[in-house]
Structure formats: structure tokens, C-alpha cells
Amino acid sequence: MSIIRIELSDWLKNAGIVGIFNILESSSELKEKVNKRNNYIEFDSSELDNFHELYFEYLIQKYKEFISIEKIVNKEEWIKDLLDKDITEKDLEGLNTYIKYVKERLKSASYKSAYEILGDNEYSLLDKSADLKEVKLKRSQSVSDVVTEFKEQCNLLLQIIEYLNNPKVRKIIAAKNVIYDIIQGFWSDVSFLNKNNSKNDMYKHYEKDFIEPVKNYIEANLDKSKNTCFTCDNKIEKLSKPFAFDITWIAKMGVDGNRKSSHFWNYYSDANICPICNLVYSCIPAGFSVINGKGLFINNNQSISNIISANAHVLNGNKTIEELEEETYFNIVDSMEQKSVEEAKSEVENIQVVKFDKNNGSRPYTFNVLSKDKLLIIKNNKKILEQLLNKKVKLAKDYYLNVYSSVLDRIYNGKNLFDLLDTLTRLRISGEYKNSYVIYLLIKLNNNCMDMRGGSKVYYKDIDKFKDYGMNLKKVYGKEGENKIPGILYRLQNAIKVKDQGRFMDTLLNAYTSRKQAIPVDFIQALQDTDKFQTIGYAFLIGLQGMEIPSKNEENNQNNEA
């Protein structure tokens, strides 16, 4: 036996390193046997003996709440409860929805290929799926008229669930689920994802195609080998399988050197990887966290410990990919808070945020860079950002804007929040959005970030001062003048949006003089700088709308907008 060492590299290989670490650590027998050094992991080659089993077990467990076989079998107790109660139309509707889902899954191509692997001639899930039928009420019928049919379908479903819970059956079908739901998005065309192998045991194929080449490789004498792996510089005996591999099987990565040799210098492909790197790349799906076809990987490659902790997520059926991203940034910030600001600046390098979209065939990966400055923005404004979590704004039918995600997107793209403030204040004026405290938080956050973007910020207390000016003017107008406030708001809003200080001041002057009020001299600040003008303008706007700062208890009870 020998020690296998894998060093940090580019984001793609790093995702595979995190994946192989997660898989090995998921085994109770191997836990803590993988040594984490500063920029590499190492483990004994004997730990790969059962890796083909661990590979699927890890993914099945990680995505347990998302894969179809689990969604089918976890309804067992619910069905038993239906058999013991007086059913309602709602129960009937729920059962029919479930029957439709089960029927579709049992007849799907991936399940059919699983049946081929199982080779069970005594029990056919295809036949059982044909017997599954939704229980329909005829025009003159009530629920009590279909109780017998309802119970027959429940008992058939329980029988199907019992069969699916057979360890051998569950193992194969669950593996098929993660293959098509998770793995296939990252790589294809080789091993069990070669169309000619779809009816063969995926566990055996993975062992044959990824594990055995590694074992043979580490036992080979490579002293006279002249070729090297282009990702790790390991020596390669021959530039052909099973001694060397290309990366064309990874989604949108690499070029087939045999078919398109013109892509390479002197028509000679040097894009060959060793069997160890080939194994690492197969583990990319275990390094990403994927929810409903969208995934996230944080390439925090300052060290092995950093990159593993940045991608340590517990997934559940209620979590969204946006919430996963939010959780990730706060994890990074929490680690920064254990250090001084100077330590954080020196230790945290630019962090690459890699997003994956299975449904984007031409460009599955997109990238952002979360720099030290941007992380410090998150760190310094953590309390404000925490209050923006789970805040959503309805922009159109069935379309909601996630405020926190929108803010983060602008932060790591180096943009200000004025466009977001324009959208929310306009909705607030029209009455389509009521949470003005969120707008107030965005004004403060945007002002706090101004100097890091090279903009001009106002003194933090001035935000409250100009908000109070707006609230006081609203009081002056009173109930009799309430109908005039919306017109003033819209004119001010439009002036702020197009950065027209003159129009803003004209509207403001008319609003004050019509009530025989003197305009505060502080508004002269609004004419000095465009950024300051917009900050002050939005602060005044939310005050004129009637915004009150909530108490601590009210702050904690702010309802999410929908």
C-alpha cells in the first residue's frame, strides 16, 4: 500500500478534492483517516477498497430528501393513517397527486434501467404501476362511495413501498436517482453514464473505470516514464486508457485531442490526466451542493481546511439555493470574526464563487469573485444583512425578488444599491410594498459601502436626520393634505432616479412653501454630490412616506413581504 497525495489546484479539481474528502469522511471506518495538510490531503490507497460503494452512499444520503425513491417511500405512515380514518375530498386529492407522481416515476426510463439491473422476474414494478389508478369521483358520487377503491389503491401503494424498501432494490434505484439528478449534470458519456452501460451495475462500473486504474497506477514502475499529468505533474506510463485519460467527459471541459488536434500546439494533445486525477474529477458532484438542478461551490483555496469548511452544507427539502449561498457567506464571515481585521485581510484572499446550472447546456458554470474588500463589507454590515434574510418582494405574478440575494449580487459585482432602492421605494409609494424598514436598512448599507466603491458617503446620523425631515413634513400636511403626498413622492422619486438635483429641490421647495414652512438649510448638501444627493433623497422619501423605526421587539417580528 502507498500514500496518495492530492494538492489544491484550480476550482474544478478543488471541487473534486472536497468531494473525495467528503466521501471518505462519510464512512465511520475511515473518518479522520484522511490527513488534511495546508494545501493537500493524503490517505492510504487501501482506503479506496470500498470507495465505489461509498461514492453512491454519500450522494444518496446527502440528497436523501430530494431523490424520488425517498419521496415515494417516506409517505408510508401517511398512507397508513389514511386507511385508519374517515377520508375527505382533500385526502382523495392528496392521494391522487401522490399516485400520479409514483406512476410517472415507476414508468420512467431511469427506473426501467434499474429493473434491468435488478433482474427480478417475480415482481414487476411496471405491472404494479399499470394497476395504480387515480380515484375519481363521478358527478353523483361522494367520497363515501369510493372508499373501497381508495383503500385498494392505498394497499397497493404500501405493497410497492415495501418492495422499494428492500435494501437491494433501494440501493440500485437510489443510485439511479443520484446519477440522473446530480452526477449527470457534471459529467457524462463514460462508465455507468455511457449509454451502452445503462443496464449494468453502476457500482461495478465505477470500481472498474475509476478505482482499479488508480490501484494499478500506484503499483506501476514509472521511473522511465516521460509523460506527465497536465494537472498534477504525476508521471504517466502511456497516453492511453487505462494509463491516462482526457477530460472531455466533464461537462463543457476539455477538447477531444483525437478529433480536434488543431486545438493543440503542433497538433499534439498534452491534455492528459493520470488515473488519480481522473478519480478526483469523478468526485466533483460530491464537492458541489445542488438543489433542484442548481449548485454552488466556494473555491476558498487559502487552505484545505478553509475550502472544506466553506462547502460544508447540510441540505434539507426546505432549503433553496439562495439560502445555501447566504449560509455560505455567513460561514466565511464567522471564520473572519475569530480574527482581527488585519488578520482577516491578510488571510482571506479572493474567493471564487462557482455557480452551476444543470439546465444551462451551453454555459453550466458561472463565476463571481468575493474579494477581501467585499467580504469585509459583509463582515462590517453583518447585522444589517441578517435582517434582510428571507425578505422577499412581489414584483409580478409568481415572481418574487429575494432582497438578500439581490444585495449580495450587487456587492460582489461592485455595484451600488440605488437601482434596488428605486424599485422598492416606487413599490412603497404605490402601496404594493409596505416594509419601509427594509428600504431604510438598504439606504444605511449602501451608504456604508460607498467609500469602498469610490463613492461619497454621508455622515451616518444624517440618514436619520433627513428621514425625520420627511416625517415632520408629512405631519405638517396632516390628514387634509394626505392626498397631495403621493404626487410629491412620485416627483421626488423621479428626480432622484435621474439624479436631477434641480428638479428635486424645486419639488421640495414647492412642498414646503405651500405649507408656509422653511426648507431645512441642510438640503444644500444634496446639491454637492450625486451619491450624497441620492442617499439623502431616499432617506427623506421614506420619512415622507411615514416610516417609523421599529423597536427591538418589532424589529424581530418584521414579517416577510410577499
C-alpha positions as CSV (number, residue, x, y, z in Angstrom):
1,M,0.0,0.0,0.0
2,S,1.1,3.6,-0.6
3,I,0.1,7.1,0.3
4,I,-1.9,9.1,-2.2
5,R,-1.4,12.9,-2.0
6,I,-3.7,15.3,-3.8
7,E,-2.8,19.0,-3.9
8,L,-5.1,22.0,-4.3
9,S,-5.3,23.3,-7.9
10,D,-7.9,25.1,-10.0
11,W,-11.6,25.3,-8.9
12,L,-12.6,22.2,-10.9
13,K,-10.1,19.9,-9.3
14,N,-10.6,21.6,-5.9
15,A,-14.3,20.6,-6.1
16,G,-13.2,17.1,-6.8
17,I,-10.9,17.2,-3.8
18,V,-13.6,18.4,-1.5
19,G,-15.8,15.6,-3.0
20,I,-13.3,12.8,-2.4
21,F,-12.7,14.1,1.1
22,N,-16.5,14.2,1.9
23,I,-16.9,10.6,0.6
24,L,-14.1,9.1,2.6
25,E,-15.1,11.0,5.7
26,S,-18.7,9.8,5.4
27,S,-17.5,6.3,6.3
28,S,-17.4,5.6,10.1
29,E,-14.4,3.3,9.5
30,L,-12.4,5.9,7.5
31,K,-13.5,9.0,9.4
32,E,-10.4,11.1,10.3
33,K,-8.1,8.9,8.4
34,V,-7.7,11.5,5.6
35,N,-4.9,13.8,6.6
36,K,-5.5,17.5,5.9
37,R,-2.4,19.4,5.4
38,N,-2.1,23.1,4.5
39,N,-2.7,22.7,0.7
40,Y,-3.2,19.0,0.2
41,I,-4.9,15.9,1.5
42,E,-3.3,12.5,1.8
43,F,-4.6,9.0,2.6
44,D,-3.6,5.4,2.3
45,S,-4.5,3.7,-1.0
46,S,-6.2,0.9,1.0
47,E,-9.0,3.4,1.8
48,L,-10.2,3.1,-1.8
49,D,-11.1,-0.6,-1.4
50,N,-14.8,0.2,-0.8
51,F,-14.8,3.6,-2.4
52,H,-17.2,2.6,-5.2
53,E,-19.9,1.8,-2.5
54,L,-19.1,4.9,-0.5
55,Y,-19.4,7.1,-3.6
56,F,-23.1,6.4,-4.1
57,E,-23.9,6.0,-0.5
58,Y,-22.6,9.5,0.2
59,L,-24.6,11.1,-2.6
60,I,-27.7,9.1,-1.7
61,Q,-27.5,10.2,1.9
62,K,-26.7,13.9,1.0
63,Y,-29.7,14.2,-1.3
64,K,-32.0,11.9,0.6
65,E,-34.8,14.5,0.8
66,F,-34.6,15.3,-2.9
67,I,-34.5,12.0,-4.7
68,S,-37.7,10.3,-6.0
69,I,-37.4,7.0,-4.2
70,E,-37.3,8.7,-0.9
71,K,-40.2,10.9,-1.8
72,I,-42.2,7.7,-2.5
73,V,-41.2,5.6,0.5
74,N,-41.5,8.4,3.1
75,K,-45.2,8.6,2.6
76,E,-45.7,5.2,4.2
77,E,-47.0,6.4,7.5
78,W,-49.3,9.0,5.8
79,I,-50.9,6.2,3.7
80,K,-51.4,4.0,6.8
81,D,-53.1,6.9,8.5
82,L,-55.4,7.3,5.6
83,L,-56.5,3.7,6.0
84,D,-57.5,4.3,9.6
85,K,-59.6,7.4,9.2
86,D,-62.7,8.7,7.5
87,I,-61.4,10.2,4.3
88,T,-62.3,13.6,2.9
89,E,-62.1,15.2,-0.5
90,K,-58.8,16.7,0.5
91,D,-57.4,13.3,1.3
92,L,-58.6,12.0,-2.0
93,E,-57.0,14.9,-3.9
94,G,-53.7,14.3,-2.0
95,L,-53.7,10.6,-2.7
96,N,-54.4,11.2,-6.4
97,T,-51.5,13.6,-6.6
98,Y,-49.2,11.1,-5.0
99,I,-50.4,8.2,-7.3
100,K,-49.7,10.4,-10.3
101,Y,-46.2,11.0,-9.1
102,V,-45.4,7.4,-8.2
103,K,-46.8,6.2,-11.5
104,E,-44.7,8.6,-13.5
105,R,-41.5,7.6,-11.6
106,L,-42.1,3.9,-11.9
107,K,-42.5,4.1,-15.7
108,S,-39.6,6.5,-16.2
109,A,-36.5,5.4,-18.2
110,S,-34.1,5.5,-15.3
111,Y,-36.4,3.2,-13.2
112,K,-36.8,0.8,-16.2
113,S,-33.0,0.6,-16.5
114,A,-32.8,-0.1,-12.7
115,Y,-35.3,-3.0,-13.2
116,E,-32.9,-4.5,-15.8
117,I,-30.0,-4.4,-13.3
118,L,-32.2,-6.0,-10.6
119,G,-33.4,-8.7,-12.9
120,D,-36.3,-9.6,-10.7
121,N,-38.6,-12.0,-12.6
122,E,-41.0,-12.5,-9.7
123,Y,-42.1,-8.9,-9.0
124,S,-42.7,-6.2,-11.7
125,L,-42.9,-2.6,-10.7
126,L,-44.0,-1.8,-14.2
127,D,-47.0,-4.1,-13.8
128,K,-47.8,-2.5,-10.4
129,S,-47.6,1.0,-11.9
130,A,-50.2,-0.1,-14.5
131,D,-52.5,-1.1,-11.7
132,L,-52.2,2.3,-10.0
133,K,-55.2,4.5,-10.9
134,E,-56.4,7.8,-9.6
135,V,-59.6,7.5,-7.6
136,K,-62.1,9.8,-9.5
137,L,-65.5,11.0,-8.2
138,K,-68.3,10.8,-10.7
139,R,-70.8,13.6,-10.8
140,S,-73.3,12.0,-8.4
141,Q,-70.8,10.4,-6.1
142,S,-69.5,11.4,-2.7
143,V,-66.2,10.3,-1.0
144,S,-68.0,7.6,0.9
145,D,-68.9,5.9,-2.5
146,V,-65.2,5.3,-3.4
147,V,-63.9,4.1,0.0
148,T,-63.3,0.6,-1.3
149,E,-61.4,1.7,-4.4
150,F,-59.5,4.3,-2.2
151,K,-58.3,1.6,0.2
152,E,-57.3,-0.8,-2.6
153,Q,-55.0,1.9,-4.0
154,C,-53.6,2.6,-0.6
155,N,-52.8,-1.1,-0.1
156,L,-51.2,-1.3,-3.5
157,L,-49.0,1.7,-2.7
158,L,-47.9,0.1,0.6
159,Q,-47.0,-3.0,-1.3
160,I,-44.9,-1.0,-3.7
161,I,-43.2,0.9,-0.9
162,E,-42.4,-2.4,0.9
163,Y,-40.7,-3.7,-2.3
164,L,-38.8,-0.4,-2.7
165,N,-37.6,-0.6,0.8
166,N,-35.8,-3.9,0.1
167,P,-32.1,-2.9,0.6
168,K,-31.1,-4.4,-2.7
169,V,-33.8,-2.6,-4.6
170,R,-33.4,0.7,-2.8
171,K,-29.6,0.6,-3.4
172,I,-29.9,0.4,-7.2
173,I,-32.9,2.7,-7.7
174,A,-31.4,5.4,-5.3
175,A,-28.2,5.2,-7.2
176,K,-30.1,5.7,-10.5
177,N,-31.7,8.8,-8.9
178,V,-28.5,10.5,-8.0
179,I,-26.9,9.5,-11.3
180,Y,-29.6,11.4,-13.3
181,D,-30.4,14.1,-10.8
182,I,-26.9,15.0,-9.7
183,I,-24.0,13.3,-11.4
184,Q,-25.1,13.6,-15.0
185,G,-25.1,17.4,-14.8
186,F,-21.4,17.4,-14.1
187,W,-20.1,14.6,-16.3
188,S,-21.3,12.0,-18.8
189,D,-20.5,9.5,-21.6
190,V,-18.1,7.4,-19.6
191,S,-18.5,4.5,-17.1
192,F,-22.1,3.9,-16.0
193,L,-23.2,7.1,-17.9
194,N,-22.1,5.6,-21.2
195,K,-25.4,4.8,-22.9
196,N,-24.2,1.2,-23.6
197,N,-23.8,0.7,-19.8
198,S,-27.1,2.0,-18.6
199,K,-28.5,-1.5,-17.8
200,N,-25.3,-2.6,-16.0
201,D,-24.4,-2.4,-12.3
202,M,-23.2,1.2,-11.7
203,Y,-21.3,0.2,-8.6
204,K,-19.2,-2.3,-10.5
205,H,-18.7,0.1,-13.4
206,Y,-17.4,2.9,-11.1
207,E,-15.0,0.5,-9.5
208,K,-13.7,-0.8,-12.8
209,D,-13.4,2.6,-14.5
210,F,-12.1,4.8,-11.7
211,I,-10.8,2.7,-8.8
212,E,-8.9,-0.1,-10.5
213,P,-6.9,2.2,-12.7
214,V,-5.7,4.1,-9.6
215,K,-4.7,0.8,-7.9
216,N,-2.8,-0.3,-11.0
217,Y,-1.2,3.1,-11.3
218,I,0.3,3.2,-7.8
219,E,1.7,-0.3,-8.2
220,A,3.4,0.5,-11.6
221,N,7.0,1.4,-12.0
222,L,7.1,4.9,-13.5
223,D,10.8,5.6,-13.3
224,K,11.3,5.6,-17.1
225,S,8.0,7.4,-17.9
226,K,8.4,10.6,-19.9
227,N,4.8,11.8,-20.0
228,T,3.2,13.8,-17.2
229,C,-0.3,14.6,-16.0
230,F,-1.2,18.1,-17.0
231,T,-2.9,19.0,-13.7
232,C,-0.6,17.5,-11.1
233,D,2.6,16.5,-13.0
234,N,2.4,12.9,-11.9
235,K,4.2,10.6,-14.3
236,I,2.2,8.7,-16.9
237,E,3.3,5.4,-18.4
238,K,1.3,5.6,-21.7
239,L,-1.0,8.2,-23.2
240,S,-4.0,5.9,-23.5
241,K,-6.6,4.3,-21.2
242,P,-6.3,2.9,-18.5
243,F,-2.9,4.7,-18.0
244,A,-4.1,8.2,-19.0
245,F,-7.4,10.0,-19.6
246,D,-8.8,13.1,-21.1
247,I,-11.4,15.4,-19.5
248,T,-13.9,15.6,-22.4
249,W,-16.3,13.6,-20.2
250,I,-16.6,16.5,-17.8
251,A,-19.4,18.9,-18.8
252,K,-18.1,21.7,-21.1
253,M,-14.5,21.0,-20.2
254,G,-11.6,19.9,-22.4
255,V,-11.2,19.1,-26.1
256,D,-11.1,15.6,-27.7
257,G,-7.4,15.5,-28.9
258,N,-8.1,12.7,-31.3
259,R,-10.9,14.5,-33.1
260,K,-9.6,18.1,-32.8
261,S,-5.9,18.0,-32.7
262,S,-5.7,21.5,-34.2
263,H,-6.5,22.9,-30.8
264,F,-3.1,21.9,-29.6
265,W,0.5,23.0,-30.2
266,N,2.0,21.2,-33.2
267,Y,-1.2,19.1,-33.3
268,Y,-0.1,17.1,-30.3
269,S,-2.5,16.9,-27.3
270,D,-0.9,17.2,-23.9
271,A,-4.2,17.4,-22.0
272,N,-3.9,14.0,-20.4
273,I,-4.5,13.3,-16.8
274,C,-3.4,10.5,-14.5
275,P,-5.8,7.9,-13.0
276,I,-5.6,9.7,-9.6
277,C,-6.8,13.0,-11.1
278,N,-9.4,11.1,-13.1
279,L,-10.8,9.7,-9.8
280,V,-10.8,13.2,-8.3
281,Y,-12.7,14.7,-11.2
282,S,-15.4,12.0,-10.9
283,C,-16.0,13.3,-7.3
284,I,-16.9,16.8,-8.5
285,P,-20.6,16.2,-7.9
286,A,-19.8,15.4,-4.2
287,G,-17.9,18.7,-3.9
288,F,-20.8,20.9,-5.1
289,S,-24.1,21.3,-3.2
290,V,-27.0,21.0,-5.6
291,I,-30.7,21.9,-5.1
292,N,-33.2,21.5,-7.9
293,G,-30.5,21.4,-10.6
294,K,-28.6,24.5,-9.4
295,G,-25.4,24.1,-7.5
296,L,-22.8,26.1,-5.5
297,F,-19.1,25.6,-4.8
298,I,-16.9,28.1,-2.9
299,N,-13.3,27.9,-4.0
300,N,-11.9,29.3,-0.8
301,N,-8.5,27.8,-1.6
302,Q,-6.4,29.5,1.1
303,S,-6.1,26.1,2.7
304,I,-7.6,22.6,2.7
305,S,-9.4,23.4,5.9
306,N,-10.9,26.6,4.6
307,I,-12.2,25.1,1.3
308,I,-13.8,22.1,3.1
309,S,-15.5,24.2,5.8
310,A,-16.7,26.7,3.2
311,N,-18.5,23.9,1.4
312,A,-19.8,22.0,4.5
313,H,-23.6,22.2,4.0
314,V,-26.5,20.2,5.4
315,L,-29.2,20.0,2.8
316,N,-32.9,19.7,3.5
317,G,-36.0,19.8,1.4
318,N,-37.0,23.3,2.5
319,K,-33.7,24.9,1.7
320,T,-33.3,26.9,-1.5
321,I,-30.0,27.5,-3.4
322,E,-30.3,31.2,-2.5
323,E,-30.4,30.3,1.2
324,L,-27.5,28.0,0.7
325,E,-25.5,30.9,-0.7
326,E,-26.5,33.1,2.2
327,E,-25.4,30.5,4.7
328,T,-22.1,30.1,2.9
329,Y,-21.1,33.8,3.1
330,F,-22.1,34.0,6.8
331,N,-19.9,30.9,7.5
332,I,-16.9,32.7,5.8
333,V,-17.7,35.9,7.8
334,D,-18.0,33.9,11.0
335,S,-14.5,32.5,10.5
336,M,-13.2,36.0,9.8
337,E,-14.7,37.3,13.1
338,Q,-12.5,34.9,15.0
339,K,-9.6,37.0,13.9
340,S,-8.7,40.7,14.0
341,V,-9.5,42.8,11.0
342,E,-5.8,42.9,10.0
343,E,-5.5,39.1,10.3
344,A,-8.7,38.7,8.2
345,K,-7.3,41.0,5.5
346,S,-4.0,39.1,5.3
347,E,-5.5,35.6,5.5
348,V,-8.5,35.9,3.2
349,E,-7.6,36.0,-0.4
350,N,-10.0,36.4,-3.3
351,I,-12.7,33.7,-3.1
352,Q,-14.2,32.3,-6.2
353,V,-17.9,31.6,-6.1
354,V,-18.8,28.9,-8.7
355,K,-22.4,28.5,-9.6
356,F,-23.7,25.5,-11.5
357,D,-26.9,25.3,-13.6
358,K,-27.7,21.8,-14.9
359,N,-30.3,23.3,-17.3
360,N,-27.9,25.7,-19.0
361,G,-26.4,23.3,-21.5
362,S,-24.2,25.9,-23.2
363,R,-22.8,27.5,-20.0
364,P,-23.4,25.4,-16.9
365,Y,-20.9,27.3,-14.8
366,T,-20.8,31.0,-13.9
367,F,-18.3,32.7,-11.7
368,N,-18.0,35.6,-9.3
369,V,-15.1,36.7,-7.1
370,L,-15.7,37.6,-3.5
371,S,-12.6,39.7,-2.7
372,K,-11.3,40.6,0.7
373,D,-12.9,44.1,0.4
374,K,-16.3,42.5,-0.4
375,L,-16.0,40.0,2.5
376,L,-15.2,42.9,4.8
377,I,-18.3,44.7,3.6
378,I,-20.3,41.6,4.6
379,K,-18.5,41.4,7.9
380,N,-18.9,45.0,8.8
381,N,-22.6,45.0,7.9
382,K,-23.5,41.6,9.1
383,K,-26.2,42.8,11.5
384,I,-28.0,44.7,8.7
385,L,-27.6,41.7,6.3
386,E,-29.1,39.3,8.8
387,Q,-32.2,41.4,9.0
388,L,-32.6,41.1,5.2
389,L,-32.6,37.3,5.3
390,N,-35.8,35.8,3.8
391,K,-37.2,39.2,2.8
392,K,-39.0,38.9,-0.5
393,V,-40.8,41.4,-2.7
394,K,-43.5,40.6,-5.2
395,L,-42.7,42.2,-8.5
396,A,-45.1,40.3,-10.7
397,K,-47.5,37.3,-10.5
398,D,-45.5,34.3,-9.3
399,Y,-42.2,36.4,-9.4
400,Y,-40.6,37.4,-6.2
401,L,-37.3,39.3,-5.6
402,N,-35.1,37.9,-2.9
403,V,-33.7,41.1,-1.2
404,Y,-30.7,39.5,0.4
405,S,-29.6,37.7,-2.7
406,S,-30.1,40.8,-4.8
407,V,-28.0,42.8,-2.3
408,L,-25.2,40.2,-2.3
409,D,-25.2,40.0,-6.1
410,R,-24.6,43.8,-6.2
411,I,-21.9,43.6,-3.5
412,Y,-19.7,41.1,-5.2
413,N,-20.2,42.7,-8.6
414,G,-19.1,46.0,-7.1
415,K,-22.4,47.8,-7.7
416,N,-24.3,50.2,-5.5
417,L,-27.9,49.6,-4.4
418,F,-29.6,52.7,-5.9
419,D,-31.5,50.7,-8.6
420,L,-32.8,48.4,-5.9
421,L,-33.8,51.4,-3.7
422,D,-35.6,52.9,-6.7
423,T,-37.6,49.7,-7.3
424,L,-38.6,49.3,-3.6
425,T,-39.5,53.0,-3.0
426,R,-41.6,53.1,-6.1
427,L,-43.5,50.0,-4.9
428,R,-43.8,51.6,-1.5
429,I,-45.3,54.7,-2.9
430,S,-47.9,52.7,-4.9
431,G,-48.8,50.6,-1.8
432,E,-47.5,47.4,-3.4
433,Y,-44.8,47.0,-0.8
434,K,-45.2,48.0,2.9
435,N,-41.9,47.2,4.6
436,S,-40.2,50.6,4.6
437,Y,-37.8,49.4,7.3
438,V,-36.1,47.2,4.7
439,I,-35.7,50.2,2.5
440,Y,-34.2,52.1,5.4
441,L,-31.7,49.2,6.0
442,L,-30.7,49.3,2.4
443,I,-30.0,53.0,2.5
444,K,-27.7,52.5,5.5
445,L,-26.0,49.5,3.9
446,N,-25.5,51.3,0.6
447,N,-24.0,54.4,2.4
448,N,-21.7,52.2,4.5
449,C,-20.3,50.6,1.3
450,M,-19.8,53.9,-0.6
451,D,-16.2,54.6,0.3
452,M,-15.2,51.0,-0.7
453,R,-16.6,51.7,-4.2
454,G,-15.0,55.1,-4.5
455,G,-18.3,56.9,-3.9
456,S,-19.3,59.6,-1.5
457,K,-21.0,58.8,1.7
458,V,-22.9,61.0,4.1
459,Y,-22.4,61.1,7.9
460,Y,-24.4,58.1,9.2
461,K,-26.6,60.2,11.5
462,D,-27.7,62.3,8.6
463,I,-29.7,59.4,7.2
464,D,-32.0,59.6,10.3
465,K,-32.0,63.4,10.2
466,F,-33.3,63.6,6.6
467,K,-35.7,60.8,7.3
468,D,-37.1,62.8,10.2
469,Y,-37.4,65.9,8.0
470,G,-39.6,63.9,5.7
471,M,-41.7,62.6,8.6
472,N,-42.1,66.1,10.0
473,L,-43.3,67.5,6.7
474,K,-45.8,64.6,6.5
475,K,-47.2,65.7,9.9
476,V,-47.4,69.3,8.7
477,Y,-49.6,68.2,5.7
478,G,-51.8,66.2,8.1
479,K,-54.9,64.3,7.1
480,E,-56.2,67.2,5.0
481,G,-53.2,67.1,2.8
482,E,-52.7,63.3,2.6
483,N,-54.0,63.2,-0.9
484,K,-51.2,65.5,-2.1
485,I,-48.3,63.5,-0.6
486,P,-48.3,60.7,-3.3
487,G,-47.9,63.3,-6.1
488,I,-45.0,64.9,-4.2
489,L,-43.4,61.5,-3.6
490,Y,-43.6,60.5,-7.3
491,R,-42.0,63.8,-8.4
492,L,-39.2,63.4,-5.9
493,Q,-38.7,59.8,-6.8
494,N,-38.3,60.6,-10.5
495,A,-35.9,63.4,-9.7
496,I,-33.7,61.0,-7.6
497,K,-33.8,58.3,-10.2
498,V,-32.4,60.6,-13.0
499,K,-30.1,62.4,-10.5
500,D,-31.7,65.7,-11.2
501,Q,-30.9,67.8,-8.1
502,G,-32.6,70.9,-9.6
503,R,-36.0,69.2,-10.1
504,F,-35.7,67.6,-6.7
505,M,-35.1,71.0,-5.0
506,D,-37.9,72.6,-7.0
507,T,-40.4,69.9,-5.9
508,L,-39.1,70.2,-2.3
509,L,-39.4,74.0,-2.3
510,N,-43.0,73.9,-3.5
511,A,-43.8,71.2,-0.9
512,Y,-42.5,73.3,2.0
513,T,-43.7,76.7,0.8
514,S,-47.2,75.5,0.1
515,R,-47.4,74.8,3.8
516,K,-45.6,78.0,4.7
517,Q,-42.6,76.0,6.0
518,A,-39.0,76.9,5.8
519,I,-36.9,74.3,3.9
520,P,-34.1,73.0,6.1
521,V,-30.7,74.5,5.1
522,D,-29.2,71.0,5.3
523,F,-30.6,70.2,1.9
524,I,-27.8,72.2,0.4
525,Q,-25.8,69.0,0.9
526,A,-28.0,67.4,-1.7
527,L,-26.5,69.6,-4.4
528,Q,-22.9,68.9,-3.6
529,D,-22.5,65.3,-4.8
530,T,-24.6,62.8,-6.8
531,D,-24.2,59.9,-4.4
532,K,-24.9,62.1,-1.3
533,F,-28.0,63.5,-3.1
534,Q,-29.4,60.1,-3.8
535,T,-28.7,58.8,-0.2
536,I,-30.3,61.9,1.3
537,G,-33.1,61.9,-1.2
538,Y,-34.2,58.3,-0.4
539,A,-33.9,58.9,3.3
540,F,-36.2,61.9,3.0
541,L,-38.5,59.9,0.8
542,I,-39.2,57.1,3.3
543,G,-39.8,59.6,6.0
544,L,-42.3,61.4,3.9
545,Q,-44.0,58.1,3.3
546,G,-44.5,57.8,7.1
547,M,-41.7,55.4,8.0
548,E,-41.2,54.7,11.7
549,I,-38.1,52.9,13.1
550,P,-39.4,49.8,14.9
551,S,-38.4,48.9,18.4
552,K,-36.2,45.9,19.0
553,N,-39.2,43.6,19.6
554,E,-41.0,44.9,16.5
555,E,-37.7,44.5,14.5
556,N,-37.6,40.8,15.4
557,N,-41.2,40.4,14.4
558,Q,-41.0,42.0,11.0
559,N,-43.0,39.8,8.6
560,N,-41.6,38.7,5.3
561,E,-43.2,40.6,2.5
562,A,-44.9,38.7,-0.3
